Amino acid sequence: MNLGLTNAGPDRTAFLHEEGALSHRTLLGSVASIATQLRGRAAHVINLCQQRQHFTAAFGAALVADAPNLLPPNQQPQTLA
């Protein structure tokens, strides 16, 4: 999948996290996998991911799956109700 978001090679680092480096290839693979699961199943996506790499993969998947991506300002119960 080439979204045209970067000129970096597919094996270059997209994110550094506690488990190590995450490549662009792995990130875009996650986006494609999640988008496949969302297509036709999700009326809306509420992105509550707290880690940047997970947030980015979920956000990208919602875009690819053409699903509205809801981004609440916090995770307080009254906000999410």
C-alpha positions, 0 to 999 in steps of 0.5 A: 500500500502506498499512500504517498505520505512519505518519501522514506523507504518502507523499512525506515523507522516510522516510530520508536517505542518501548519494544523498539523501532516500527518501520513504515512497512509494518505501520502501513501493514497494520493500517491495511489489516485494520482497515480490512476489518473495519470495512462494512462493519464499522459505522464509526470509529472511536479512536481511544489509543494512547500510544502514538503508533497505535493511534496512527494505525487506527486513524489511518485505517479509518481513513482507508476504510472511509469510516468516520473517525471520532476523536473525543477530547478525553476518556472521561465516562461522561464524554464517552457516554 
